[in-house]
Amino acid sequence: MPAEKTLLRQLRNADPTAFRRVYDRYVQRVYHFSLSFLKSPETAQQMVRDVFTYLWERRSTLDEDTPLNVYLFTMTYRLMLTTFRERHSLCQPQEILQRLTTQSGTDTEEEVLYQELELIYQQAVAQLPPRRREIYLLSRHEGYTSQQIADRMNLSIQTIDDHLDRAYDTLGAYFQQHTY
């Protein structure tokens, strides 16, 4: 770990060589991680650009005690959640979290990351107001459409969509507040 701390220190000091070493070490892993969720090479390439741009822009805030791979994959995960939310993807958060454990099988760090993200996700969902939580769970865990939920709960589609939008905002804010 001393070498990684040195690398992080150099990166925080805007050393382009350090940035290049981080990029070379992690670019393929970030790309494949992104591709496994986004299913589009172009979108995964854009995600890689966004992740490393974000890293460079926030290099001065890097914590030497946070392993680079944890920082990069957490950042990638957050950016992918934003992408999914913007596209109103039908991909369920539980499915996203489950995929984290199937990427490399026995990698202990990724398993720990998955467990941490799963706990944060469960806490985030639990803090939603009861009706919003019910609507969110019906949509994302049970696969119901907005129309099906509206019919089932005797509410308008607009009300359902408003609840879902607010749930996404709340969950995104919760993840941002409770992850690296």
Z-matrix of the N, CA and C atoms (Angstrom, degrees):
N
C 1 1.448
C 2 1.531 1 113.98
N 3 1.341 2 119.72 1 -24.71
C 4 1.466 3 117.91 2 179.45
C 5 1.528 4 112.39 3 -57.94
N 6 1.327 5 116.81 4 -37.75
C 7 1.466 6 119.55 5 179.57
C 8 1.523 7 110.55 6 -64.17
N 9 1.340 8 117.30 7 -39.16
C 10 1.461 9 119.88 8 178.77
C 11 1.523 10 111.28 9 -67.68
N 12 1.319 11 117.25 10 -38.62
C 13 1.467 12 120.04 11 177.27
C 14 1.524 13 110.81 12 -63.30
N 15 1.317 14 116.27 13 -39.83
C 16 1.461 15 120.41 14 176.81
C 17 1.524 16 109.82 15 -62.96
N 18 1.317 17 116.07 16 -44.78
C 19 1.460 18 121.08 17 178.71
C 20 1.531 19 110.52 18 -60.39
N 21 1.329 20 116.74 19 -44.05
C 22 1.468 21 120.37 20 178.16
C 23 1.531 22 111.30 21 -62.80
N 24 1.312 23 116.03 22 -41.47
C 25 1.463 24 120.20 23 178.93
C 26 1.524 25 109.92 24 -61.46
N 27 1.328 26 116.67 25 -44.37
C 28 1.463 27 120.91 26 178.60
C 29 1.527 28 110.71 27 -63.67
N 30 1.315 29 116.07 28 -40.98
C 31 1.462 30 120.35 29 178.68
C 32 1.524 31 110.69 30 -63.09
N 33 1.316 32 116.48 31 -43.31
C 34 1.473 33 120.28 32 178.29
C 35 1.521 34 111.27 33 -61.26
N 36 1.320 35 116.68 34 -28.63
C 37 1.463 36 121.33 35 179.02
C 38 1.525 37 112.42 36 -88.99
N 39 1.339 38 116.28 37 16.51
C 40 1.470 39 123.32 38 174.98
C 41 1.524 40 113.38 39 65.20
N 42 1.312 41 117.13 40 33.54
C 43 1.464 42 121.59 41 177.48
C 44 1.529 43 108.50 42 -79.26
N 45 1.342 44 117.25 43 112.76
C 46 1.468 45 119.52 44 -177.99
C 47 1.536 46 112.69 45 -64.66
N 48 1.320 47 117.57 46 -29.57
C 49 1.468 48 120.27 47 177.87
C 50 1.528 49 110.37 48 -65.99
N 51 1.314 50 116.33 49 -40.88
C 52 1.471 51 120.74 50 177.62
C 53 1.526 52 109.77 51 -63.62
N 54 1.330 53 116.12 52 -42.86
C 55 1.462 54 119.43 53 178.40
C 56 1.531 55 109.83 54 -60.63
N 57 1.315 56 116.83 55 -43.20
C 58 1.469 57 120.95 56 -179.47
C 59 1.531 58 111.12 57 -62.36
N 60 1.346 59 116.73 58 -38.60
C 61 1.464 60 120.24 59 178.42
C 62 1.528 61 110.65 60 -65.94
N 63 1.336 62 116.54 61 -41.65
C 64 1.478 63 120.04 62 177.34
C 65 1.524 64 109.26 63 -63.43
N 66 1.318 65 115.92 64 -45.89
C 67 1.460 66 120.80 65 -179.94
C 68 1.533 67 110.54 66 -58.70
N 69 1.310 68 116.76 67 -50.55
C 70 1.466 69 120.78 68 -178.55
C 71 1.525 70 111.69 69 -61.47
N 72 1.310 71 116.93 70 -36.76
C 73 1.461 72 121.07 71 -177.75
C 74 1.532 73 111.82 72 -71.81
N 75 1.341 74 118.08 73 -34.09
C 76 1.464 75 120.20 74 -170.14
C 77 1.524 76 115.77 75 -115.36
N 78 1.306 77 119.53 76 -9.55
C 79 1.457 78 120.60 77 -173.16
C 80 1.523 79 112.88 78 -57.57
N 81 1.313 80 117.78 79 -45.21
C 82 1.468 81 119.59 80 -178.11
C 83 1.526 82 111.54 81 -67.72
N 84 1.316 83 117.31 82 -39.86
C 85 1.468 84 120.37 83 -179.75
C 86 1.535 85 110.72 84 -65.87
N 87 1.336 86 116.75 85 -42.08
C 88 1.464 87 120.01 86 178.19
C 89 1.521 88 109.83 87 -65.15
N 90 1.326 89 116.65 88 -41.29
C 91 1.461 90 120.73 89 179.54
C 92 1.534 91 110.83 90 -61.24
N 93 1.326 92 117.48 91 -50.41
C 94 1.466 93 120.54 92 -177.81
C 95 1.524 94 111.54 93 -66.96
N 96 1.311 95 117.13 94 -36.83
C 97 1.456 96 121.74 95 175.73
C 98 1.531 97 109.60 96 -60.62
N 99 1.322 98 116.44 97 -47.27
C 100 1.462 99 121.67 98 179.42
C 101 1.523 100 111.47 99 -65.29
N 102 1.317 101 116.20 100 -44.61
C 103 1.461 102 120.69 101 -178.66
C 104 1.526 103 111.63 102 -61.32
N 105 1.329 104 116.91 103 -36.29
C 106 1.461 105 119.41 104 -178.66
C 107 1.522 106 112.04 105 -63.78
N 108 1.307 107 117.80 106 -24.96
C 109 1.462 108 121.35 107 178.46
C 110 1.518 109 112.22 108 -98.86
N 111 1.308 110 116.43 109 -42.20
C 112 1.462 111 120.29 110 -172.17
C 113 1.522 112 112.99 111 -83.27
N 114 1.325 113 117.74 112 -22.63
C 115 1.464 114 123.82 113 175.36
C 116 1.520 115 113.66 114 61.07
N 117 1.307 116 116.36 115 19.71
C 118 1.457 117 120.22 116 179.34
C 119 1.527 118 108.28 117 -139.27
N 120 1.350 119 117.52 118 119.31
C 121 1.468 120 119.06 119 178.85
C 122 1.528 121 113.16 120 -57.36
N 123 1.331 122 116.66 121 -39.33
C 124 1.461 123 120.09 122 -179.36
C 125 1.527 124 110.99 123 -65.36
N 126 1.324 125 116.38 124 -44.21
C 127 1.467 126 120.58 125 -179.99
C 128 1.523 127 110.23 126 -67.49
N 129 1.327 128 117.36 127 -37.77
C 130 1.467 129 121.00 128 178.12
C 131 1.530 130 110.32 129 -65.54
N 132 1.339 131 117.06 130 -39.92
C 133 1.469 132 119.95 131 177.21
C 134 1.526 133 110.69 132 -63.89
N 135 1.326 134 116.22 133 -40.21
C 136 1.463 135 119.62 134 177.14
C 137 1.528 136 110.17 135 -64.58
N 138 1.330 137 116.87 136 -37.86
C 139 1.458 138 120.86 137 178.47
C 140 1.528 139 109.99 138 -62.56
N 141 1.321 140 116.97 139 -42.36
C 142 1.468 141 120.90 140 177.86
C 143 1.531 142 109.63 141 -59.51
N 144 1.329 143 116.23 142 -46.93
C 145 1.475 144 119.54 143 178.67
C 146 1.529 145 110.68 144 -59.15
N 147 1.334 146 116.02 145 -44.37
C 148 1.467 147 119.97 146 -179.49
C 149 1.521 148 111.88 147 -63.45
N 150 1.330 149 116.45 148 -43.25
C 151 1.463 150 120.79 149 -178.38
C 152 1.524 151 110.77 150 -62.32
N 153 1.329 152 116.94 151 -47.62
C 154 1.458 153 118.95 152 -176.92
C 155 1.533 154 112.13 153 -75.40
N 156 1.314 155 117.38 154 -28.78
C 157 1.464 156 119.74 155 172.31
C 158 1.521 157 109.70 156 -65.37
N 159 1.325 158 115.74 157 -46.09
C 160 1.461 159 121.93 158 178.26
C 161 1.530 160 110.00 159 -59.55
N 162 1.327 161 116.88 160 -43.38
C 163 1.462 162 121.12 161 178.85
C 164 1.526 163 110.35 162 -58.93
N 165 1.327 164 116.80 163 -47.33
C 166 1.462 165 120.13 164 -178.78
C 167 1.527 166 111.08 165 -64.87
N 168 1.299 167 116.91 166 -43.19
C 169 1.466 168 120.54 167 -178.88
C 170 1.533 169 112.13 168 -63.94
N 171 1.330 170 116.83 169 -30.28
C 172 1.462 171 120.63 170 -176.56
C 173 1.532 172 112.77 171 -110.56
N 174 1.311 173 115.44 172 19.36
C 175 1.467 174 119.88 173 -176.52
C 176 1.520 175 112.89 174 -58.51
N 177 1.323 176 117.52 175 -32.50
C 178 1.463 177 120.13 176 -177.78
C 179 1.527 178 112.81 177 -69.50
N 180 1.312 179 117.21 178 -14.60
C 181 1.473 180 120.34 179 -178.89
C 182 1.529 181 112.66 180 -100.80
N 183 1.328 182 117.79 181 3.06
C 184 1.461 183 120.64 182 -178.21
C 185 1.522 184 111.07 183 -63.76
N 186 1.308 185 115.37 184 138.83
C 187 1.458 186 122.76 185 177.50
C 188 1.522 187 108.35 186 -97.04
N 189 1.313 188 116.95 187 124.04
C 190 1.464 189 120.69 188 -178.18
C 191 1.528 190 112.39 189 -63.66
N 192 1.319 191 117.55 190 -19.87
C 193 1.460 192 120.88 191 -178.50
C 194 1.529 193 113.00 192 -87.62
N 195 1.312 194 117.57 193 -7.54
C 196 1.461 195 121.16 194 177.66
C 197 1.519 196 109.05 195 -95.15
N 198 1.334 197 117.60 196 119.16
C 199 1.468 198 119.54 197 179.11
C 200 1.531 199 110.89 198 -58.51
N 201 1.314 200 115.09 199 139.53
C 202 1.464 201 120.67 200 -178.33
C 203 1.520 202 112.71 201 -55.60
N 204 1.331 203 117.43 202 -42.69
C 205 1.462 204 118.56 203 -177.55
C 206 1.526 205 110.82 204 -64.09
N 207 1.315 206 118.62 205 -37.53
C 208 1.463 207 121.30 206 177.51
C 209 1.523 208 109.80 207 -64.88
N 210 1.314 209 116.15 208 -45.23
C 211 1.465 210 120.69 209 179.62
C 212 1.531 211 110.89 210 -61.13
N 213 1.331 212 116.57 211 -48.59
C 214 1.465 213 120.32 212 -177.22
C 215 1.529 214 112.67 213 -66.12
N 216 1.332 215 117.30 214 -42.97
C 217 1.457 216 118.99 215 -177.77
C 218 1.519 217 111.89 216 -74.00
N 219 1.320 218 117.42 217 -31.61
C 220 1.466 219 119.63 218 174.55
C 221 1.529 220 109.50 219 -66.96
N 222 1.326 221 116.24 220 -43.23
C 223 1.460 222 120.60 221 177.85
C 224 1.531 223 110.29 222 -62.19
N 225 1.315 224 116.68 223 -43.55
C 226 1.464 225 120.94 224 179.03
C 227 1.523 226 109.96 225 -61.86
N 228 1.310 227 115.67 226 -45.35
C 229 1.462 228 120.62 227 179.67
C 230 1.526 229 110.73 228 -58.96
N 231 1.325 230 116.79 229 -46.31
C 232 1.470 231 119.93 230 179.51
C 233 1.524 232 111.89 231 -61.83
N 234 1.327 233 115.83 232 -44.36
C 235 1.466 234 119.14 233 179.37
C 236 1.529 235 111.18 234 -64.51
N 237 1.326 236 117.18 235 -35.53
C 238 1.467 237 119.74 236 177.12
C 239 1.529 238 110.31 237 -67.45
N 240 1.329 239 117.67 238 -40.30
C 241 1.466 240 119.54 239 176.55
C 242 1.520 241 110.42 240 -58.57
N 243 1.317 242 115.90 241 -41.49
C 244 1.466 243 120.03 242 177.79
C 245 1.526 244 110.19 243 -62.84
N 246 1.322 245 116.68 244 -42.74
C 247 1.466 246 120.90 245 178.57
C 248 1.523 247 110.65 246 -62.14
N 249 1.343 248 116.33 247 -45.76
C 250 1.466 249 119.82 248 178.77
C 251 1.523 250 110.41 249 -60.84
N 252 1.297 251 115.92 250 -43.79
C 253 1.463 252 119.90 251 -177.69
C 254 1.527 253 110.54 252 -64.43
N 255 1.322 254 116.09 253 -42.90
C 256 1.461 255 119.65 254 179.92
C 257 1.523 256 111.74 255 -62.83
N 258 1.294 257 116.61 256 -33.06
C 259 1.463 258 120.52 257 -179.60
C 260 1.515 259 112.66 258 -90.91
N 261 1.329 260 117.18 259 -0.85
C 262 1.472 261 121.92 260 -176.94
C 263 1.522 262 109.95 261 49.91
N 264 1.318 263 113.11 262 46.42
C 265 1.456 264 120.15 263 -178.71
C 266 1.519 265 111.09 264 -59.84
N 267 1.336 266 115.74 265 151.37
C 268 1.457 267 120.94 266 174.00
C 269 1.519 268 111.62 267 -86.05
N 270 1.331 269 116.45 268 -0.16
C 271 1.459 270 120.15 269 178.95
C 272 1.521 271 108.85 270 -67.49
N 273 1.319 272 116.72 271 126.93
C 274 1.450 273 121.78 272 -175.71
C 275 1.517 274 110.61 273 -83.79
N 276 1.358 275 117.78 274 139.82
C 277 1.462 276 120.43 275 178.92
C 278 1.523 277 112.84 276 -55.33
N 279 1.321 278 117.98 277 -36.60
C 280 1.461 279 120.10 278 177.68
C 281 1.522 280 109.92 279 -60.52
N 282 1.334 281 116.08 280 -39.03
C 283 1.464 282 120.75 281 179.10
C 284 1.525 283 110.20 282 -66.34
N 285 1.326 284 117.28 283 -40.36
C 286 1.458 285 121.36 284 178.11
C 287 1.519 286 109.61 285 -60.37
N 288 1.324 287 115.99 286 -48.95
C 289 1.457 288 119.99 287 -179.49
C 290 1.522 289 111.21 288 -63.38
N 291 1.305 290 117.82 289 -39.76
C 292 1.464 291 121.07 290 179.49
C 293 1.522 292 110.60 291 -62.32
N 294 1.325 293 116.96 292 -38.19
C 295 1.457 294 120.55 293 -179.18
C 296 1.517 295 111.63 294 -64.01
N 297 1.333 296 117.18 295 -27.59
C 298 1.462 297 119.65 296 179.01
C 299 1.527 298 111.25 297 -57.28
N 300 1.309 299 117.48 298 -36.88
C 301 1.459 300 120.11 299 -176.83
C 302 1.512 301 112.89 300 -81.50
N 303 1.309 302 117.97 301 -15.37
C 304 1.459 303 119.78 302 -177.45
C 305 1.519 304 112.89 303 -97.17
N 306 1.311 305 117.93 304 0.29
C 307 1.456 306 120.33 305 -176.76
C 308 1.519 307 112.27 306 -70.65
N 309 1.325 308 117.93 307 -45.53
C 310 1.458 309 118.61 308 -176.44
C 311 1.519 310 112.02 309 -130.67
N 312 1.300 311 117.73 310 9.31
C 313 1.453 312 120.95 311 174.45
C 314 1.503 313 114.88 312 76.02
N 315 1.325 314 117.92 313 -91.32
C 316 1.448 315 120.62 314 -169.79
C 317 1.519 316 113.81 315 -102.83
N 318 1.280 317 120.11 316 8.48
C 319 1.454 318 121.39 317 -178.72
C 320 1.523 319 109.79 318 -61.46
N 321 1.299 320 116.26 319 113.17
C 322 1.465 321 122.48 320 -173.91
C 323 1.517 322 112.11 321 -61.59
N 324 1.325 323 117.65 322 -43.13
C 325 1.460 324 119.99 323 -178.52
C 326 1.522 325 111.26 324 -62.03
N 327 1.330 326 117.20 325 -41.49
C 328 1.455 327 119.61 326 179.67
C 329 1.523 328 110.93 327 -69.37
N 330 1.312 329 117.72 328 -33.62
C 331 1.466 330 120.89 329 176.14
C 332 1.525 331 110.22 330 -64.93
N 333 1.327 332 116.61 331 -42.88
C 334 1.464 333 120.59 332 177.54
C 335 1.524 334 109.73 333 -63.29
N 336 1.329 335 116.44 334 -43.40
C 337 1.461 336 120.66 335 178.00
C 338 1.525 337 110.18 336 -59.98
N 339 1.322 338 116.39 337 -44.84
C 340 1.458 339 119.96 338 178.16
C 341 1.528 340 110.80 339 -58.21
N 342 1.322 341 117.06 340 -47.41
C 343 1.473 342 120.70 341 -178.51
C 344 1.525 343 110.79 342 -61.39
N 345 1.332 344 116.53 343 -41.39
C 346 1.462 345 120.15 344 178.36
C 347 1.532 346 110.89 345 -64.47
N 348 1.325 347 116.53 346 -45.28
C 349 1.470 348 120.21 347 -179.77
C 350 1.528 349 111.21 348 -66.18
N 351 1.325 350 117.18 349 -37.80
C 352 1.462 351 120.80 350 178.03
C 353 1.524 352 110.15 351 -62.28
N 354 1.321 353 117.19 352 -44.33
C 355 1.462 354 121.25 353 179.04
C 356 1.530 355 110.72 354 -62.90
N 357 1.324 356 116.71 355 -44.90
C 358 1.462 357 120.68 356 178.51
C 359 1.518 358 110.17 357 -62.20
N 360 1.326 359 116.90 358 -41.82
C 361 1.459 360 120.78 359 178.82
C 362 1.540 361 110.94 360 -61.17
N 363 1.323 362 116.64 361 -47.27
C 364 1.468 363 120.75 362 -179.91
C 365 1.532 364 110.74 363 -61.13
N 366 1.324 365 116.80 364 -41.43
C 367 1.464 366 120.86 365 178.25
C 368 1.526 367 110.82 366 -65.09
N 369 1.323 368 116.48 367 -41.02
C 370 1.465 369 120.76 368 -179.70
C 371 1.528 370 110.59 369 -63.27
N 372 1.324 371 117.01 370 -45.69
C 373 1.472 372 120.77 371 179.79
C 374 1.530 373 110.16 372 -64.79
N 375 1.328 374 117.05 373 -40.47
C 376 1.462 375 121.21 374 -177.95
C 377 1.523 376 112.07 375 -63.96
N 378 1.310 377 118.16 376 -28.30
C 379 1.460 378 119.54 377 -178.14
C 380 1.533 379 113.74 378 -86.10
N 381 1.333 380 117.76 379 -2.53
C 382 1.466 381 120.57 380 174.30
C 383 1.526 382 109.45 381 -67.68
N 384 1.331 383 117.95 382 146.83
C 385 1.465 384 119.36 383 174.02
C 386 1.536 385 109.79 384 -57.74
N 387 1.334 386 118.57 385 148.70
C 388 1.472 387 122.03 386 -172.47
C 389 1.532 388 115.23 387 -49.99
N 390 1.316 389 117.70 388 -49.43
C 391 1.470 390 119.73 389 -177.72
C 392 1.526 391 110.67 390 -66.24
N 393 1.325 392 116.79 391 -42.93
C 394 1.459 393 120.53 392 179.56
C 395 1.524 394 110.06 393 -64.18
N 396 1.321 395 117.38 394 -40.77
C 397 1.469 396 121.50 395 177.72
C 398 1.525 397 110.04 396 -61.23
N 399 1.338 398 116.86 397 -44.35
C 400 1.464 399 120.62 398 179.94
C 401 1.529 400 110.64 399 -60.93
N 402 1.323 401 116.57 400 -45.18
C 403 1.465 402 121.15 401 179.72
C 404 1.530 403 109.98 402 -63.78
N 405 1.315 404 116.11 403 -45.38
C 406 1.459 405 120.55 404 179.60
C 407 1.531 406 111.11 405 -60.26
N 408 1.311 407 117.06 406 -46.80
C 409 1.466 408 121.00 407 -178.62
C 410 1.526 409 111.59 408 -65.25
N 411 1.329 410 116.31 409 -39.33
C 412 1.462 411 118.76 410 176.76
C 413 1.535 412 110.74 411 -62.43
N 414 1.327 413 115.65 412 -40.07
C 415 1.460 414 119.85 413 -178.84
C 416 1.520 415 111.94 414 -72.42
N 417 1.303 416 117.47 415 -52.83
C 418 1.466 417 120.98 416 -169.92
C 419 1.515 418 114.56 417 -90.39
N 420 1.306 419 118.25 418 -27.86
C 421 1.464 420 119.40 419 -178.24
C 422 1.525 421 111.96 420 -100.53
N 423 1.320 422 116.03 421 -32.48
C 424 1.460 423 119.56 422 -178.16
C 425 1.524 424 112.49 423 -99.60
N 426 1.340 425 116.76 424 -14.43
C 427 1.456 426 120.34 425 175.93
C 428 1.524 427 114.94 426 81.21
N 429 1.334 428 117.67 427 16.59
C 430 1.461 429 120.39 428 178.94
C 431 1.521 430 110.01 429 -72.22
N 432 1.324 431 116.59 430 146.80
C 433 1.461 432 121.48 431 173.53
C 434 1.520 433 108.76 432 -81.39
N 435 1.312 434 116.08 433 166.42
C 436 1.467 435 119.85 434 177.08
C 437 1.527 436 110.67 435 -59.31
N 438 1.329 437 116.12 436 -40.06
C 439 1.464 438 120.34 437 179.06
C 440 1.525 439 110.97 438 -62.29
N 441 1.319 440 117.85 439 -44.71
C 442 1.465 441 121.51 440 179.67
C 443 1.523 442 111.52 441 -63.03
N 444 1.321 443 116.25 442 -40.51
C 445 1.469 444 119.90 443 178.78
C 446 1.526 445 109.73 444 -67.45
N 447 1.327 446 116.84 445 -42.62
C 448 1.467 447 120.89 446 179.41
C 449 1.526 448 110.39 447 -60.08
N 450 1.317 449 116.90 448 -44.20
C 451 1.468 450 120.55 449 178.69
C 452 1.523 451 110.88 450 -64.18
N 453 1.300 452 116.01 451 -43.95
C 454 1.468 453 120.84 452 -177.47
C 455 1.527 454 112.17 453 -65.33
N 456 1.345 455 116.66 454 -36.00
C 457 1.465 456 120.51 455 -174.82
C 458 1.527 457 112.93 456 -102.93
N 459 1.334 458 116.76 457 2.45
C 460 1.464 459 121.50 458 -178.32
C 461 1.528 460 111.84 459 56.37
N 462 1.326 461 115.09 460 47.57
C 463 1.459 462 122.08 461 178.00
C 464 1.524 463 108.12 462 -126.91
N 465 1.330 464 116.43 463 165.06
C 466 1.461 465 119.62 464 177.62
C 467 1.530 466 109.50 465 -78.46
N 468 1.322 467 114.54 466 156.93
C 469 1.466 468 119.57 467 176.81
C 470 1.526 469 109.56 468 -61.03
N 471 1.321 470 116.96 469 -39.23
C 472 1.464 471 120.68 470 179.83
C 473 1.530 472 110.84 471 -60.21
N 474 1.326 473 116.93 472 -40.17
C 475 1.472 474 120.58 473 178.14
C 476 1.524 475 110.14 474 -63.76
N 477 1.317 476 116.52 475 -42.57
C 478 1.462 477 120.83 476 178.68
C 479 1.528 478 109.81 477 -62.40
N 480 1.333 479 116.97 478 -47.82
C 481 1.457 480 120.69 479 -179.84
C 482 1.531 481 111.58 480 -62.86
N 483 1.330 482 117.27 481 -37.85
C 484 1.471 483 120.52 482 176.00
C 485 1.526 484 110.78 483 -62.25
N 486 1.329 485 116.48 484 -44.39
C 487 1.471 486 119.85 485 178.02
C 488 1.531 487 110.68 486 -61.80
N 489 1.330 488 117.19 487 -42.31
C 490 1.464 489 120.32 488 -179.95
C 491 1.528 490 111.04 489 -65.49
N 492 1.332 491 117.44 490 -43.31
C 493 1.463 492 120.27 491 178.03
C 494 1.524 493 110.92 492 -60.44
N 495 1.307 494 116.92 493 -43.27
C 496 1.469 495 120.44 494 179.27
C 497 1.530 496 110.85 495 -67.36
N 498 1.321 497 116.82 496 -37.03
C 499 1.464 498 120.01 497 177.59
C 500 1.530 499 109.58 498 -63.03
N 501 1.345 500 117.81 499 -44.40
C 502 1.466 501 120.92 500 178.62
C 503 1.527 502 110.78 501 -60.83
N 504 1.341 503 115.82 502 -43.69
C 505 1.461 504 119.46 503 179.08
C 506 1.527 505 110.86 504 -60.95
N 507 1.329 506 116.01 505 -44.87
C 508 1.463 507 120.97 506 -179.26
C 509 1.516 508 111.10 507 -64.45
N 510 1.332 509 116.62 508 -46.16
C 511 1.462 510 120.19 509 -179.66
C 512 1.530 511 111.19 510 -64.47
N 513 1.318 512 116.60 511 -42.38
C 514 1.467 513 119.74 512 178.33
C 515 1.516 514 111.85 513 -61.41
N 516 1.336 515 116.41 514 -44.37
C 517 1.467 516 120.51 515 178.64
C 518 1.523 517 110.81 516 -64.39
N 519 1.315 518 116.33 517 -39.38
C 520 1.457 519 120.64 518 180.00
C 521 1.530 520 110.27 519 -64.20
N 522 1.342 521 116.49 520 -44.56
C 523 1.460 522 120.05 521 178.32
C 524 1.523 523 110.44 522 -62.80
N 525 1.310 524 116.98 523 -41.98
C 526 1.454 525 120.35 524 -178.32
C 527 1.532 526 110.27 525 -63.74
N 528 1.299 527 116.46 526 -38.61
C 529 1.458 528 121.53 527 -178.25
C 530 1.535 529 111.92 528 -74.39
N 531 1.326 530 118.36 529 -29.52
C 532 1.450 531 120.98 530 -171.59
C 533 1.527 532 115.33 531 -111.16
N 534 1.337 533 118.05 532 10.25
C 535 1.458 534 120.81 533 175.19
C 536 1.518 535 107.83 534 -125.03
N 537 1.310 536 115.86 535 169.46
C 538 1.479 537 121.05 536 -177.67
C 539 1.496 538 111.31 537 -58.92
